Amino acid sequence: MTVSGAPDSELYDGWHWQRELGGLISELSAVRAYVQDLLKDGPTTKQLGSLESAIAEDPGVDG
């Protein structure tokens, strides 16, 4: 979409918030452990997929 000159502001906002959420998750070890436990079987829902993407943006010390 960027190449066509029609940036998707919703897409940008989603990416921005994924980065912010990833940063918060990486800073809070208890939250990071909880999210990793939720994802141990993979992202089985769209929401868990979003969490997985957020962690990928900032994997933290546990990587």
N, CA, C and O atoms as a Maestro MAE file, in Angstrom:
{
 s_m_m2io_version
 :::
 2.0.0
}

f_m_ct {
 s_m_title
 :::
 protein
 m_atom[252] {
  # First column is atom index #
  i_m_mmod_type
  r_m_x_coord
  r_m_y_coord
  r_m_z_coord
  i_m_residue_number
  s_m_chain_name
  s_m_pdb_residue_name
  s_m_pdb_atom_name
  i_m_atomic_number
  :::
  1 25 0.824 -1.190 0.000 1 A "MET " " N  " 7
  2 3 0.000 0.000 0.000 1 A "MET " " CA " 6
  3 2 0.867 1.253 0.000 1 A "MET " " C  " 6
  4 15 0.495 2.266 -0.592 1 A "MET " " O  " 8
  5 25 1.998 1.192 0.646 2 A "THR " " N  " 7
  6 3 2.874 2.357 0.670 2 A "THR " " CA " 6
  7 2 3.346 2.686 -0.732 2 A "THR " " C  " 6
  8 15 3.403 3.856 -1.110 2 A "THR " " O  " 8
  9 25 3.684 1.666 -1.508 3 A "VAL " " N  " 7
  10 3 4.149 1.883 -2.873 3 A "VAL " " CA " 6
  11 2 3.071 2.542 -3.713 3 A "VAL " " C  " 6
  12 15 3.382 3.374 -4.565 3 A "VAL " " O  " 8
  13 25 1.810 2.191 -3.496 4 A "SER " " N  " 7
  14 3 0.725 2.767 -4.284 4 A "SER " " CA " 6
  15 2 0.374 4.175 -3.831 4 A "SER " " C  " 6
  16 15 -0.454 4.840 -4.454 4 A "SER " " O  " 8
  17 25 1.003 4.639 -2.740 5 A "GLY " " N  " 7
  18 3 0.741 5.991 -2.261 5 A "GLY " " CA " 6
  19 2 -0.474 6.101 -1.374 5 A "GLY " " C  " 6
  20 15 -0.960 7.203 -1.119 5 A "GLY " " O  " 8
  21 25 -0.973 4.976 -0.901 6 A "ALA " " N  " 7
  22 3 -2.157 4.995 -0.036 6 A "ALA " " CA " 6
  23 2 -1.830 4.320 1.293 6 A "ALA " " C  " 6
  24 15 -2.262 3.195 1.544 6 A "ALA " " O  " 8
  25 25 -1.070 5.004 2.140 7 A "PRO " " N  " 7
  26 3 -0.731 4.376 3.422 7 A "PRO " " CA " 6
  27 2 -1.978 4.112 4.257 7 A "PRO " " C  " 6
  28 15 -2.909 4.917 4.286 7 A "PRO " " O  " 8
  29 25 -1.975 3.005 4.911 8 A "ASP " " N  " 7
  30 3 -3.107 2.589 5.739 8 A "ASP " " CA " 6
  31 2 -2.830 3.021 7.174 8 A "ASP " " C  " 6
  32 15 -2.010 2.408 7.857 8 A "ASP " " O  " 8
  33 25 -3.506 4.072 7.636 9 A "SER " " N  " 7
  34 3 -3.248 4.587 8.977 9 A "SER " " CA " 6
  35 2 -3.607 3.565 10.043 9 A "SER " " C  " 6
  36 15 -2.993 3.545 11.110 9 A "SER " " O  " 8
  37 25 -4.595 2.715 9.770 10 A "GLU " " N  " 7
  38 3 -4.965 1.679 10.739 10 A "GLU " " CA " 6
  39 2 -3.823 0.680 10.892 10 A "GLU " " C  " 6
  40 15 -3.529 0.236 12.002 10 A "GLU " " O  " 8
  41 25 -3.181 0.327 9.785 11 A "LEU " " N  " 7
  42 3 -2.054 -0.585 9.818 11 A "LEU " " CA " 6
  43 2 -0.913 0.034 10.610 11 A "LEU " " C  " 6
  44 15 -0.299 -0.638 11.439 11 A "LEU " " O  " 8
  45 25 -0.622 1.301 10.366 12 A "TYR " " N  " 7
  46 3 0.451 1.984 11.085 12 A "TYR " " CA " 6
  47 2 0.164 1.994 12.575 12 A "TYR " " C  " 6
  48 15 1.046 1.687 13.378 12 A "TYR " " O  " 8
  49 25 -1.049 2.343 12.952 13 A "ASP " " N  " 7
  50 3 -1.396 2.392 14.369 13 A "ASP " " CA " 6
  51 2 -1.252 1.019 15.015 13 A "ASP " " C  " 6
  52 15 -0.791 0.915 16.151 13 A "ASP " " O  " 8
  53 25 -1.638 -0.022 14.311 14 A "GLY " " N  " 7
  54 3 -1.488 -1.367 14.847 14 A "GLY " " CA " 6
  55 2 -0.030 -1.710 15.079 14 A "GLY " " C  " 6
  56 15 0.319 -2.283 16.112 14 A "GLY " " O  " 8
  57 25 0.820 -1.365 14.132 15 A "TRP " " N  " 7
  58 3 2.247 -1.621 14.265 15 A "TRP " " CA " 6
  59 2 2.817 -0.826 15.432 15 A "TRP " " C  " 6
  60 15 3.612 -1.350 16.213 15 A "TRP " " O  " 8
  61 25 2.420 0.423 15.553 16 A "HIS " " N  " 7
  62 3 2.902 1.278 16.639 16 A "HIS " " CA " 6
  63 2 2.531 0.678 17.989 16 A "HIS " " C  " 6
  64 15 3.372 0.588 18.884 16 A "HIS " " O  " 8
  65 25 1.285 0.272 18.136 17 A "TRP " " N  " 7
  66 3 0.852 -0.271 19.419 17 A "TRP " " CA " 6
  67 2 1.448 -1.636 19.689 17 A "TRP " " C  " 6
  68 15 1.646 -1.989 20.852 17 A "TRP " " O  " 8
  69 25 1.742 -2.418 18.661 18 A "GLN " " N  " 7
  70 3 2.430 -3.696 18.870 18 A "GLN " " CA " 6
  71 2 3.818 -3.453 19.447 18 A "GLN " " C  " 6
  72 15 4.260 -4.172 20.343 18 A "GLN " " O  " 8
  73 25 4.500 -2.441 18.931 19 A "ARG " " N  " 7
  74 3 5.833 -2.112 19.450 19 A "ARG " " CA " 6
  75 2 5.757 -1.650 20.894 19 A "ARG " " C  " 6
  76 15 6.577 -2.049 21.721 19 A "ARG " " O  " 8
  77 25 4.774 -0.810 21.201 20 A "GLU " " N  " 7
  78 3 4.609 -0.327 22.576 20 A "GLU " " CA " 6
  79 2 4.295 -1.487 23.523 20 A "GLU " " C  " 6
  80 15 4.882 -1.592 24.600 20 A "GLU " " O  " 8
  81 25 3.377 -2.345 23.118 21 A "LEU " " N  " 7
  82 3 3.002 -3.490 23.942 21 A "LEU " " CA " 6
  83 2 4.187 -4.432 24.121 21 A "LEU " " C  " 6
  84 15 4.418 -4.943 25.217 21 A "LEU " " O  " 8
  85 25 4.929 -4.660 23.058 22 A "GLY " " N  " 7
  86 3 6.116 -5.508 23.151 22 A "GLY " " CA " 6
  87 2 7.127 -4.964 24.141 22 A "GLY " " C  " 6
  88 15 7.739 -5.724 24.892 22 A "GLY " " O  " 8
  89 25 7.305 -3.640 24.146 23 A "GLY " " N  " 7
  90 3 8.214 -3.017 25.099 23 A "GLY " " CA " 6
  91 2 7.753 -3.200 26.530 23 A "GLY " " C  " 6
  92 15 8.554 -3.505 27.414 23 A "GLY " " O  " 8
  93 25 6.470 -3.017 26.758 24 A "LEU " " N  " 7
  94 3 5.931 -3.205 28.113 24 A "LEU " " CA " 6
  95 2 6.061 -4.655 28.570 24 A "LEU " " C  " 6
  96 15 6.448 -4.922 29.707 24 A "LEU " " O  " 8
  97 25 5.740 -5.575 27.687 25 A "ILE " " N  " 7
  98 3 5.835 -6.991 28.036 25 A "ILE " " CA " 6
  99 2 7.281 -7.350 28.372 25 A "ILE " " C  " 6
  100 15 7.529 -8.098 29.318 25 A "ILE " " O  " 8
  101 25 8.234 -6.825 27.607 26 A "SER " " N  " 7
  102 3 9.631 -7.170 27.855 26 A "SER " " CA " 6
  103 2 10.143 -6.591 29.169 26 A "SER " " C  " 6
  104 15 11.079 -7.137 29.754 26 A "SER " " O  " 8
  105 25 9.553 -5.505 29.641 27 A "GLU " " N  " 7
  106 3 9.983 -4.876 30.893 27 A "GLU " " CA " 6
  107 2 9.413 -5.562 32.128 27 A "GLU " " C  " 6
  108 15 9.991 -5.459 33.210 27 A "GLU " " O  " 8
  109 25 8.310 -6.249 31.988 28 A "LEU " " N  " 7
  110 3 7.623 -6.844 33.138 28 A "LEU " " CA " 6
  111 2 7.745 -8.364 33.071 28 A "LEU " " C  " 6
  112 15 7.011 -9.019 32.331 28 A "LEU " " O  " 8
  113 25 8.671 -8.918 33.843 29 A "SER " " N  " 7
  114 3 8.977 -10.345 33.719 29 A "SER " " CA " 6
  115 2 7.775 -11.247 34.007 29 A "SER " " C  " 6
  116 15 7.618 -12.280 33.357 29 A "SER " " O  " 8
  117 25 6.934 -10.881 34.957 30 A "ALA " " N  " 7
  118 3 5.761 -11.713 35.260 30 A "ALA " " CA " 6
  119 2 4.779 -11.711 34.085 30 A "ALA " " C  " 6
  120 15 4.198 -12.745 33.756 30 A "ALA " " O  " 8
  121 25 4.600 -10.561 33.464 31 A "VAL " " N  " 7
  122 3 3.703 -10.466 32.302 31 A "VAL " " CA " 6
  123 2 4.305 -11.231 31.128 31 A "VAL " " C  " 6
  124 15 3.599 -11.944 30.416 31 A "VAL " " O  " 8
  125 25 5.621 -11.077 30.930 32 A "ARG " " N  " 7
  126 3 6.294 -11.780 29.837 32 A "ARG " " CA " 6
  127 2 6.131 -13.293 30.010 32 A "ARG " " C  " 6
  128 15 5.838 -13.996 29.044 32 A "ARG " " O  " 8
  129 25 6.318 -13.794 31.229 33 A "ALA " " N  " 7
  130 3 6.166 -15.232 31.484 33 A "ALA " " CA " 6
  131 2 4.728 -15.683 31.226 33 A "ALA " " C  " 6
  132 15 4.502 -16.755 30.667 33 A "ALA " " O  " 8
  133 25 3.762 -14.867 31.633 34 A "TYR " " N  " 7
  134 3 2.350 -15.199 31.419 34 A "TYR " " CA " 6
  135 2 2.029 -15.270 29.922 34 A "TYR " " C  " 6
  136 15 1.371 -16.205 29.464 34 A "TYR " " O  " 8
  137 25 2.496 -14.284 29.176 35 A "VAL " " N  " 7
  138 3 2.227 -14.254 27.733 35 A "VAL " " CA " 6
  139 2 2.917 -15.428 27.048 35 A "VAL " " C  " 6
  140 15 2.330 -16.065 26.173 35 A "VAL " " O  " 8
  141 25 4.151 -15.720 27.434 36 A "GLN " " N  " 7
  142 3 4.851 -16.857 26.836 36 A "GLN " " CA " 6
  143 2 4.128 -18.169 27.134 36 A "GLN " " C  " 6
  144 15 4.091 -19.067 26.293 36 A "GLN " " O  " 8
  145 25 3.552 -18.278 28.334 37 A "ASP " " N  " 7
  146 3 2.772 -19.468 28.666 37 A "ASP " " CA " 6
  147 2 1.526 -19.569 27.783 37 A "ASP " " C  " 6
  148 15 1.166 -20.653 27.324 37 A "ASP " " O  " 8
  149 25 0.878 -18.433 27.553 38 A "LEU " " N  " 7
  150 3 -0.297 -18.424 26.672 38 A "LEU " " CA " 6
  151 2 0.067 -18.881 25.260 38 A "LEU " " C  " 6
  152 15 -0.746 -19.497 24.571 38 A "LEU " " O  " 8
  153 25 1.291 -18.575 24.838 39 A "LEU " " N  " 7
  154 3 1.707 -18.856 23.466 39 A "LEU " " CA " 6
  155 2 2.452 -20.184 23.311 39 A "LEU " " C  " 6
  156 15 2.947 -20.488 22.226 39 A "LEU " " O  " 8
  157 25 2.537 -20.975 24.379 40 A "LYS " " N  " 7
  158 3 3.324 -22.209 24.301 40 A "LYS " " CA " 6
  159 2 2.813 -23.167 23.227 40 A "LYS " " C  " 6
  160 15 3.589 -23.953 22.683 40 A "LYS " " O  " 8
  161 25 1.517 -23.111 22.916 41 A "ASP " " N  " 7
  162 3 0.937 -23.954 21.866 41 A "ASP " " CA " 6
  163 2 0.767 -23.205 20.550 41 A "ASP " " C  " 6
  164 15 0.115 -23.694 19.628 41 A "ASP " " O  " 8
  165 25 1.355 -22.020 20.470 42 A "GLY " " N  " 7
  166 3 1.233 -21.203 19.276 42 A "GLY " " CA " 6
  167 2 0.045 -20.266 19.380 42 A "GLY " " C  " 6
  168 15 -0.771 -20.374 20.295 42 A "GLY " " O  " 8
  169 25 -0.042 -19.345 18.432 43 A "PRO " " N  " 7
  170 3 -1.151 -18.378 18.448 43 A "PRO " " CA " 6
  171 2 -2.426 -19.023 17.918 43 A "PRO " " C  " 6
  172 15 -2.639 -19.082 16.707 43 A "PRO " " O  " 8
  173 25 -3.265 -19.502 18.813 44 A "THR " " N  " 7
  174 3 -4.473 -20.225 18.405 44 A "THR " " CA " 6
  175 2 -5.659 -19.306 18.120 44 A "THR " " C  " 6
  176 15 -6.698 -19.764 17.643 44 A "THR " " O  " 8
  177 25 -5.509 -18.010 18.410 45 A "THR " " N  " 7
  178 3 -6.552 -17.030 18.102 45 A "THR " " CA " 6
  179 2 -5.898 -15.794 17.498 45 A "THR " " C  " 6
  180 15 -4.680 -15.632 17.565 45 A "THR " " O  " 8
  181 25 -6.697 -14.939 16.918 46 A "LYS " " N  " 7
  182 3 -6.187 -13.688 16.348 46 A "LYS " " CA " 6
  183 2 -5.541 -12.828 17.433 46 A "LYS " " C  " 6
  184 15 -4.516 -12.189 17.193 46 A "LYS " " O  " 8
  185 25 -6.135 -12.812 18.619 47 A "GLN " " N  " 7
  186 3 -5.609 -12.011 19.716 47 A "GLN " " CA " 6
  187 2 -4.245 -12.531 20.172 47 A "GLN " " C  " 6
  188 15 -3.338 -11.747 20.452 47 A "GLN " " O  " 8
  189 25 -4.107 -13.848 20.243 48 A "LEU " " N  " 7
  190 3 -2.810 -14.412 20.607 48 A "LEU " " CA " 6
  191 2 -1.783 -14.153 19.509 48 A "LEU " " C  " 6
  192 15 -0.596 -13.991 19.792 48 A "LEU " " O  " 8
  193 25 -2.234 -14.113 18.274 49 A "GLY " " N  " 7
  194 3 -1.343 -13.750 17.176 49 A "GLY " " CA " 6
  195 2 -0.820 -12.336 17.331 49 A "GLY " " C  " 6
  196 15 0.341 -12.056 17.031 49 A "GLY " " O  " 8
  197 25 -1.679 -11.445 17.800 50 A "SER " " N  " 7
  198 3 -1.254 -10.066 18.055 50 A "SER " " CA " 6
  199 2 -0.232 -10.017 19.181 50 A "SER " " C  " 6
  200 15 0.745 -9.272 19.103 50 A "SER " " O  " 8
  201 25 -0.451 -10.805 20.223 51 A "LEU " " N  " 7
  202 3 0.528 -10.865 21.315 51 A "LEU " " CA " 6
  203 2 1.860 -11.421 20.821 51 A "LEU " " C  " 6
  204 15 2.922 -10.924 21.197 51 A "LEU " " O  " 8
  205 25 1.802 -12.438 19.988 52 A "GLU " " N  " 7
  206 3 3.026 -13.012 19.443 52 A "GLU " " CA " 6
  207 2 3.789 -11.975 18.628 52 A "GLU " " C  " 6
  208 15 5.013 -11.887 18.722 52 A "GLU " " O  " 8
  209 25 3.079 -11.201 17.838 53 A "SER " " N  " 7
  210 3 3.716 -10.140 17.054 53 A "SER " " CA " 6
  211 2 4.320 -9.075 17.953 53 A "SER " " C  " 6
  212 15 5.398 -8.553 17.669 53 A "SER " " O  " 8
  213 25 3.629 -8.752 19.035 54 A "ALA " " N  " 7
  214 3 4.143 -7.754 19.980 54 A "ALA " " CA " 6
  215 2 5.440 -8.236 20.610 54 A "ALA " " C  " 6
  216 15 6.388 -7.463 20.749 54 A "ALA " " O  " 8
  217 25 5.490 -9.507 20.991 55 A "ILE " " N  " 7
  218 3 6.712 -10.055 21.574 55 A "ILE " " CA " 6
  219 2 7.837 -10.055 20.541 55 A "ILE " " C  " 6
  220 15 8.992 -9.796 20.881 55 A "ILE " " O  " 8
  221 25 7.511 -10.342 19.296 56 A "ALA " " N  " 7
  222 3 8.527 -10.346 18.249 56 A "ALA " " CA " 6
  223 2 9.142 -8.962 18.059 56 A "ALA " " C  " 6
  224 15 10.310 -8.853 17.685 56 A "ALA " " O  " 8
  225 25 8.377 -7.912 18.310 57 A "GLU " " N  " 7
  226 3 8.896 -6.550 18.184 57 A "GLU " " CA " 6
  227 2 9.947 -6.244 19.242 57 A "GLU " " C  " 6
  228 15 10.878 -5.478 18.988 57 A "GLU " " O  " 8
  229 25 9.807 -6.838 20.433 58 A "ASP " " N  " 7
  230 3 10.746 -6.591 21.529 58 A "ASP " " CA " 6
  231 2 10.798 -7.841 22.397 58 A "ASP " " C  " 6
  232 15 10.115 -7.914 23.418 58 A "ASP " " O  " 8
  233 25 11.611 -8.834 21.998 59 A "PRO " " N  " 7
  234 3 11.588 -10.116 22.687 59 A "PRO " " CA " 6
  235 2 12.103 -10.094 24.126 59 A "PRO " " C  " 6
  236 15 11.874 -11.052 24.865 59 A "PRO " " O  " 8
  237 25 12.780 -9.048 24.540 60 A "GLY " " N  " 7
  238 3 13.252 -8.960 25.923 60 A "GLY " " CA " 6
  239 2 14.457 -9.844 26.176 60 A "GLY " " C  " 6
  240 15 15.060 -10.372 25.241 60 A "GLY " " O  " 8
  241 25 14.803 -10.001 27.438 61 A "VAL " " N  " 7
  242 3 16.009 -10.730 27.801 61 A "VAL " " CA " 6
  243 2 15.887 -12.232 27.595 61 A "VAL " " C  " 6
  244 15 16.896 -12.909 27.399 61 A "VAL " " O  " 8
  245 25 14.675 -12.763 27.635 62 A "ASP " " N  " 7
  246 3 14.487 -14.203 27.454 62 A "ASP " " CA " 6
  247 2 14.458 -14.605 25.986 62 A "ASP " " C  " 6
  248 15 14.521 -15.787 25.650 62 A "ASP " " O  " 8
  249 25 14.360 -13.588 25.104 63 A "GLY " " N  " 7
  250 3 14.386 -13.787 23.676 63 A "GLY " " CA " 6
  251 2 13.317 -14.645 23.147 63 A "GLY " " C  " 6
  252 15 13.252 -14.876 21.940 63 A "GLY " " O  " 8
  :::
 }
 m_bond[251] {
  # First column is bond index #
  i_m_from
  i_m_to
  i_m_order
  :::
  1 1 2 1
  2 2 3 1
  3 3 4 2
  4 3 5 1
  5 5 6 1
  6 6 7 1
  7 7 8 2
  8 7 9 1
  9 9 10 1
  10 10 11 1
  11 11 12 2
  12 11 13 1
  13 13 14 1
  14 14 15 1
  15 15 16 2
  16 15 17 1
  17 17 18 1
  18 18 19 1
  19 19 20 2
  20 19 21 1
  21 21 22 1
  22 22 23 1
  23 23 24 2
  24 23 25 1
  25 25 26 1
  26 26 27 1
  27 27 28 2
  28 27 29 1
  29 29 30 1
  30 30 31 1
  31 31 32 2
  32 31 33 1
  33 33 34 1
  34 34 35 1
  35 35 36 2
  36 35 37 1
  37 37 38 1
  38 38 39 1
  39 39 40 2
  40 39 41 1
  41 41 42 1
  42 42 43 1
  43 43 44 2
  44 43 45 1
  45 45 46 1
  46 46 47 1
  47 47 48 2
  48 47 49 1
  49 49 50 1
  50 50 51 1
  51 51 52 2
  52 51 53 1
  53 53 54 1
  54 54 55 1
  55 55 56 2
  56 55 57 1
  57 57 58 1
  58 58 59 1
  59 59 60 2
  60 59 61 1
  61 61 62 1
  62 62 63 1
  63 63 64 2
  64 63 65 1
  65 65 66 1
  66 66 67 1
  67 67 68 2
  68 67 69 1
  69 69 70 1
  70 70 71 1
  71 71 72 2
  72 71 73 1
  73 73 74 1
  74 74 75 1
  75 75 76 2
  76 75 77 1
  77 77 78 1
  78 78 79 1
  79 79 80 2
  80 79 81 1
  81 81 82 1
  82 82 83 1
  83 83 84 2
  84 83 85 1
  85 85 86 1
  86 86 87 1
  87 87 88 2
  88 87 89 1
  89 89 90 1
  90 90 91 1
  91 91 92 2
  92 91 93 1
  93 93 94 1
  94 94 95 1
  95 95 96 2
  96 95 97 1
  97 97 98 1
  98 98 99 1
  99 99 100 2
  100 99 101 1
  101 101 102 1
  102 102 103 1
  103 103 104 2
  104 103 105 1
  105 105 106 1
  106 106 107 1
  107 107 108 2
  108 107 109 1
  109 109 110 1
  110 110 111 1
  111 111 112 2
  112 111 113 1
  113 113 114 1
  114 114 115 1
  115 115 116 2
  116 115 117 1
  117 117 118 1
  118 118 119 1
  119 119 120 2
  120 119 121 1
  121 121 122 1
  122 122 123 1
  123 123 124 2
  124 123 125 1
  125 125 126 1
  126 126 127 1
  127 127 128 2
  128 127 129 1
  129 129 130 1
  130 130 131 1
  131 131 132 2
  132 131 133 1
  133 133 134 1
  134 134 135 1
  135 135 136 2
  136 135 137 1
  137 137 138 1
  138 138 139 1
  139 139 140 2
  140 139 141 1
  141 141 142 1
  142 142 143 1
  143 143 144 2
  144 143 145 1
  145 145 146 1
  146 146 147 1
  147 147 148 2
  148 147 149 1
  149 149 150 1
  150 150 151 1
  151 151 152 2
  152 151 153 1
  153 153 154 1
  154 154 155 1
  155 155 156 2
  156 155 157 1
  157 157 158 1
  158 158 159 1
  159 159 160 2
  160 159 161 1
  161 161 162 1
  162 162 163 1
  163 163 164 2
  164 163 165 1
  165 165 166 1
  166 166 167 1
  167 167 168 2
  168 167 169 1
  169 169 170 1
  170 170 171 1
  171 171 172 2
  172 171 173 1
  173 173 174 1
  174 174 175 1
  175 175 176 2
  176 175 177 1
  177 177 178 1
  178 178 179 1
  179 179 180 2
  180 179 181 1
  181 181 182 1
  182 182 183 1
  183 183 184 2
  184 183 185 1
  185 185 186 1
  186 186 187 1
  187 187 188 2
  188 187 189 1
  189 189 190 1
  190 190 191 1
  191 191 192 2
  192 191 193 1
  193 193 194 1
  194 194 195 1
  195 195 196 2
  196 195 197 1
  197 197 198 1
  198 198 199 1
  199 199 200 2
  200 199 201 1
  201 201 202 1
  202 202 203 1
  203 203 204 2
  204 203 205 1
  205 205 206 1
  206 206 207 1
  207 207 208 2
  208 207 209 1
  209 209 210 1
  210 210 211 1
  211 211 212 2
  212 211 213 1
  213 213 214 1
  214 214 215 1
  215 215 216 2
  216 215 217 1
  217 217 218 1
  218 218 219 1
  219 219 220 2
  220 219 221 1
  221 221 222 1
  222 222 223 1
  223 223 224 2
  224 223 225 1
  225 225 226 1
  226 226 227 1
  227 227 228 2
  228 227 229 1
  229 229 230 1
  230 230 231 1
  231 231 232 2
  232 231 233 1
  233 233 234 1
  234 234 235 1
  235 235 236 2
  236 235 237 1
  237 237 238 1
  238 238 239 1
  239 239 240 2
  240 239 241 1
  241 241 242 1
  242 242 243 1
  243 243 244 2
  244 243 245 1
  245 245 246 1
  246 246 247 1
  247 247 248 2
  248 247 249 1
  249 249 250 1
  250 250 251 1
  251 251 252 2
  :::
 }
}
